[in-house]
Amino acid sequence: MDTVGTVLPGSREHLARFCSELSKLNESLQGEAVLVSMSPGELTLKVMSVTSRGHVALEGTFGRYVLGEHARYWQSVAFGFEFENTQLAEAVRVSRSLLTEDRP
């Protein structure tokens, strides 16, 4: 099984909701699936339908504070792009595998 990362116990419900939304998006090609980090502003991920013809896109942000020698600095990345809707099935599979992998 491919491993993407560890799911923290408190975030399991959020990931389950995202997985469900992603599965519905994969089936209908309408709506969106959103995953937001428990820590405000650190992660936002949205997979969404962008046309009535089944085109989908991903947009998000990732950021965190980094401590410098004399101050702390907010570093972040924002991204967005369209992708083939046939890739949604793999995204559903990977998100479900995160929910079912053994806990340490």
C-alpha positions, -999 to +999 in steps of 0.1 A: +000+000+000+012+035-008+017+057+023+013+094+020+016+103+057+003+098+092-032+109+101-034+123+136-063+110+157-081+144+159-080+149+122-094+115+112-130+129+112-119+158+089-102+133+065-132+110+065-155+140+055-130+150+028-129+114+015-167+113+014-169+147-004-141+136-028-160+103-036-192+123-043-173+146-066-158+117-084-192+102-090-211+133-100-184+157-112-203+184-093-195+202-061-163+203-041-142+185-015-125+207+011-098+198+037-087+224+062-060+219+088-068+219+125-042+247+129-057+278+114-041+289+081-016+260+078-034+240+051-064+245+028-070+221+000-101+223-023-109+199-052-138+213-072-159+211-103-152+242-124-176+236-154-208+218-160-188+195-184-168+177-157-137+198-156-121+197-121-094+218-104-074+218-072-065+249-053-049+254-019-025+270+005+002+257+028+020+278+053+037+279+087+058+301+108+096+296+106+118+308+134+148+329+122+176+340+144+159+373+154+122+369+144+097+344+132+085+346+096+053+333+079+062+312+048+035+300+025+027+286-009-006+290-028-014+269-058-042+261-082-045+241-114-070+220-134-065+183-139-081+153-157-112+142-138-101+106-144-075+112-117-102+117-091-106+079-086-069+076-076-073+105-052-103+088-036-083+055-033-053+073-016-075+093+008-093+061+018-060+043+023-050+069+048-082+062+068-076+025+069-039+022+075-029+008+109-024+033+137+010+032+154 
